[in-house]
Amino acid sequence: MEYFYPLVPVLGSLVAFTILAAMFFRIVVPTNMVHIVQSKKKTMSYGTGKEGGNSYYHWPAWIPLIGVTTIEFPVSNFDLTLDNYDAYDIDRVPFLVHVVAFFRIADTNKAAKLISTFTLLKEQLMYITQGAVRKVLASHDINKIMLDRATFGRAFTDEIKQDLENWGVESVKNMELMDIRDAQGHANISNIMAKKSSHIEMESRTEVAKNRQLAETAEIQAKQTILVRQQEAEQAIGQRTAEKEKLVGIARQQAEQEVKTEAAVTASKIMDVKKVEQVRQAEIDREAKLVNVDLAKETTIINATAALEAAKLHANGVEIEGRATGEAEKAILLAPVQAQITLAKEIGSNDGYQSYLVVLEAIKAYLAVGTKQAEALATADVKVIATAGTAVAGADSAMKLFTPQGGLQLGGMIEAISNTPEGKVLLDAVKSRLARTEA
């Protein structure tokens, strides 16, 4: 560890030197400039929007490995001016021109490959511009050059376009031919301007004379037009006044005629109204009389109709009452007969009911016989022999004849009798007798 202690101050000094060197050699590129930095291995552009950024370290070129060289170009627009530049037209007439061109560097890397400083680049562009201006102007007449400066500005720009691309530069706008003056010892431009001025003066005086003539003619025509218009106006006013008076008179006559006509119409309408009122009053009186007659007639008819209807209703009530009384009495008298007829029809058509009646009559006969027998037995010396075992049981057996069971047994006996010829004759005789009795 003791061997490293002497190295600490050395390393500290080295670090401090490196920091100071970095601060001293660090370059921040302004926003309107671009720096093309050429190192040992590559060329890099630095500035706003450039791939290398806007800062770099400008190590001196003599430092091995990291040393660089720098070319600075502006990225903003710049201009070149040709002031009092000697030029000639197609007829070799000398003159001086003032031309201004506007450029900007489009490809800084291409420009850096061809030139080392911006000043040298501007010198090259000046030579290119001078050659283009001289070439274009030497192909035309001085009069045309003076009259159409804008056209020549575009021609200058088109002439140098390809050369500018080769240098990485482009035109911002068309070059401008600002002024044309006489070369020293010559008066060509002045003569042309004097000629032009005199021509302009001649044209101006001619135009002024024409304008005066036109003005005087216009004034005369205006006065004539005013007089004619005044006469026409007076004539129109007189005609209008006469027409007005005529129309007023006609209107007054028509108004009076219309008043009289309306008065006659009004009187006629009044008479018509009175006539209508009289006719209407007569119609009203006649209609009132007719209404009174119709009212009396309708009243009589209504009273007669009411009396007739009342009589009819009374007769109908009497008839209905008598008919109802007769029907009631008839019904009372026919009720027993109808009941007997219905009963006879029912008996004649209902064999079971006939058998039931036969049984009832047989029972009645049996009871009557039994009653007589009991009366005879009461005085006779008769003995009842009961085979049921006791006297009570024998009496009970005798009394069962008067029970439903005894009735069934009795019915069975009658049914058995009817199955014999003699019994059937007996039962038919009983039925006939019953039928006569019921009738």
Residue, then its C-alpha position, 0 to 999 in steps of 0.5 A: m500500500e505504501y507504493f500507491y501513496p505517491l500516485v494519489p497526487v499525480l492522479g488528482s492532478l490528472v483528473a483536474f487537468t482533464i476537467l479543466a481541459a474539457m471545460f476549455f475545449r468544449i464548444v456549444v454551437p450557436t443556433n444559426m451556425v453549423h460546425i463540421v468537425q473532421s476527426k481521424k476517422k469521420t466527419m460529423s456536423y454539429g448544430t441545432g437539429k444535426e445528428g451529432g447534437n449541438s456541442y462537441y470537444h474541439w481538441p487541438a489537431w496536434i493531439p494524437l488520436i483525438g485532435v480535430t479540425t473544424i469548419e464553421f458555416p452559417v445556416s441562416n440566409f446570407d446575401l452577395t452583392l454585385d455593386n457597380y459591376d461592369a457588364y455589356d449587352i448584346d451590342r457590347v454597350p457598356f453599363l454598370v449593374h447592381v445585383v443582389a443574390f440570396f443564398r443558404i447552405a443546404d448541405t454543410n458536409k458537401a460544402a465542407k469537402l470543397i472549401s475550408t472557410f465560409t469566406l472562401l465559399k462566399e468568394q466562390l459564390m461571388y465568381i459564379t454569380q458574376g459569370a452568370v450575370r455577365k452571360v445573361l446580360a450579354s445575350h440581350d439588348i440594353n433597352k429590354i434589360m432596362l424594361d424587364r428587370a424581374t425577368f432577368g432576375r429569374a434568368f440569373t437564378d436559373e443560370i447558377k442553380q446547377d453550380l450552387e447544388n455542386w457547392g451544397v448551396e441553394s437560392v432562397k429567392n430569385m436574384e434581383l437586378m436593383d439598378i442599371r447605370d452608365a459606365q464611366g465615360h459613357a452616356n448610353i443609359s442617360n441617352i436612353m433615359a432622355k429618349k424615354s423621357s422625351h417620348i414619355e413627355m410627347e405621349s403625355r402632352t399628346e394625351v393632355a391635348k386629347n384629354r383637353q379636346l375630349a373635355e371641351t367636347a364633353e362640356i359642349q355635349a353636356k351643355q347641349t344635353i342640358l338644354v335639350r333636357q330642359q326643353e324636354a322637361e318643359q314640354a313634358i311639364g306642359q303636357r303633364t299639366a294639360e293631361k292633369e287638367k283633362l283628367v281632373g275635369i273628366a274625373r269631376q264629370q264622372a264623379e257627378q255622374e256616379v253621384k247621380t247614378e248612385a242616388a237613383v240606385t239608392a231611391s230604387k233600392i228604397m222603393d224595393v225595400k218598402k215593396v218587400e216590406q209590404v209583401r212580407q207583411a202580407e205574407i206574415d198576416r196570411e201565414a198567421k191566419l193559416v197557422n190559426v186555422d191549422l191550429a184549430k183543425e189540428t186541435t179538433i182532430i187531436n180531441a176527436t182522436a183522443a176520444l176515439e182512442a179512449a172509447k176503443l180502449h174502454a171497449n177493449g178493456v171491457e172485452i178483455e175483462g169479459r173474456a178473462t172472466g169467461e176464461a176463468e170460469k171455464a177453467i174452473l169448470l173444466a179443471p175437474v173434468q180435465a183432471q179426470i180425463t188426464l187421469a183416465k188417459e194416464i190410467g189407460s196407458n199405464d199398466g203399472y198404475q192400473s195394477y196399483l189401483v187394482v191392488l188398492e181396490a182389492i185392499k179396500a175390498y179386503l178391508a171391508v170384508g175383514t171388517k165385516q168378518a171381524e164384526a161377525l167374529a165378534t158375535a160368533d163363536v170363532k176361534v183363531i188358530a195360530t200356527a206361529g206358536t203363540a196367539v200373539a205371534g198369530a195376531d202379528s202374522a195376521m197384522k202383517l197383511f197391512t204392512p208393506q211386506g204384506g202388501l207385497q205378498l198380497g200383490g204377489m198373490i194378485e199377480a199369481i191370480s192374473n196369470t190364470p184365465e179365471g183370475k185375469v177375467l176377475l181383474d179386468a172386471v175390477k178395472s172396468r168398474l174402477a174406470r166407470t167409477e172414476a168417470 
